[in-house]
């Protein structure tokens, strides 16, 4: 069994991006500029956004944080999005989700210019992704592809079972892995809460992608010998031995599943570590106009 170290991979990719930034500076070009819009004081969102800003600083990207109180009017938020769309100094931006209940997330997402949608949540990017056209890929699935690619994990003809069909993880990764090319060319089964006999489906998988949000959900006897297991879940469970009182676990029962796998991502330090890096890769692509000219 080999651990797929997302943290190490992410450090390597960040070093590559930092070198690209140095080259841009040498060439007299502008460095990538990412803007994050944070509404309210959701503690998880605070952590995610500060990670994103810190990662930008680490590799020499310019970053700007725009904060608004939880009671911001939807119209004011739309104005911010509109201004960012039209600001030539901004290469890409994200509006951190979830947003407060009075704000229509769909309306905000639709207002973002697809050319600056480095989160890859806009339906234009989603549709382009589905058709195999250049697109900003959603960060978590993009991170998973990089984990597979940079470990040379074979995917062609493999049976991949994705558990969970969310718009940000399960559905896009199922599309990406079924697409022509590498990593891809898999035969994909997309499973969810209505799937009958989920253990039997997972047992047929050469590659399992677990994105459910239930701690230790995928059991040892559900996984075939030699399978590749990608655990997307990030769940807090109580742990009195930790100062914080909790620890992070994935959606896969790691201790039972790991001995059967050829490769497995740990939690933490697996997919989660790659998600912010994928956002940085998208921002570099936005600056270089790789997706949209
Ligand atoms: P979600 O809640 O939007 O979707 C969960 C999916 O799991 C749904 O499609 C549902 O059908 C399926 N599901 C629920 N119960 C099930 C069951 N009993 N059997 C089969 N399927 C079931 O979740 P999400 O946003 O995709 O997130 C999933 C997990 O991944 C969470 O733990 C989340 O924290 C984590 N996550 C991690 C990252 C990362 O960067 N690593 C990014 C996004 C989400």
Boltz pocket constraint, residues with backbone or C-beta under 6 A from the ligand:
constraints:
  - pocket:
      binder: B
      contacts: [[A, 140], [A, 163], [A, 164], [A, 165], [A, 166], [A, 167], [A, 168], [A, 169], [A, 170], [A, 191], [A, 192], [A, 193], [A, 194], [A, 195], [A, 198], [A, 210], [A, 211], [A, 212], [A, 213], [A, 214], [A, 231], [A, 232], [A, 233], [A, 234], [A, 235], [A, 251], [A, 271], [A, 272], [A, 273], [A, 275]]
      max_distance: 6.0
